[in-house]
Amino acid sequence: MSRLKIFGLLILLLGVSMFLFGVSMFSYSGPSLNPIISDLGKYSFFLWLPTIIVGIVFLAWPQKRKKD
């Protein structure tokens, strides 16, 4: 696997984890959290889809073939 595909896969997994973290913070109903964690959940929920799209683009990026 090339480095670009590994990088794309890692970004894709980051997007999925951002979605799960954002949903868990959105549905949290316990005592008030640290404002940094609350803002992180808000931005994670807002930016998970662009992150997944970037990961898919890196996975689908055409590789240059070396000519021998």
C-alpha positions in Angstrom: 0.0 0.0 0.0 1.3 3.4 -0.8 1.8 6.2 1.7 -1.0 8.2 0.2 -3.5 5.4 0.5 -2.5 4.8 4.2 -2.8 8.6 4.8 -6.3 8.5 3.2 -7.3 5.5 5.3 -6.2 7.3 8.5 -8.1 10.4 7.6 -11.1 8.4 6.8 -10.9 6.7 10.3 -10.4 10.2 11.8 -13.6 11.3 10.2 -15.6 8.4 11.5 -14.2 8.9 15.0 -15.1 12.6 14.8 -18.6 11.7 13.9 -18.9 9.3 16.8 -17.4 11.9 19.2 -19.7 14.6 17.9 -22.8 12.5 18.3 -21.8 11.5 21.8 -21.3 15.1 22.8 -24.5 16.2 21.1 -26.6 13.6 23.0 -24.7 14.1 26.4 -27.1 15.0 29.2 -24.9 14.8 32.3 -23.3 17.6 34.3 -21.7 20.5 32.4 -18.4 19.7 30.6 -15.3 21.7 30.1 -16.0 24.3 27.5 -13.0 23.1 25.4 -14.5 19.6 25.2 -17.9 21.0 24.4 -16.5 23.1 21.5 -14.5 20.1 20.3 -17.6 18.1 20.1 -19.4 20.9 18.2 -16.7 21.2 15.6 -16.2 17.5 15.3 -19.9 17.1 14.5 -19.7 20.0 12.0 -16.5 18.9 10.2 -16.7 15.1 10.1 -18.2 14.9 6.6 -15.5 17.1 4.9 -12.9 15.0 6.7 -14.3 11.8 5.3 -14.5 13.3 1.8 -10.8 14.2 1.9 -10.0 10.7 3.1 -11.9 9.2 0.2 -10.2 11.5 -2.3 -6.8 10.4 -1.0 -7.8 6.8 -1.3 -9.0 7.3 -4.9 -6.0 9.4 -6.0 -4.4 7.9 -9.0 -0.9 6.7 -8.5 1.9 7.6 -11.0 3.4 4.6 -12.6 7.2 4.5 -12.8 8.4 3.7 -16.3 11.4 1.5 -16.4 
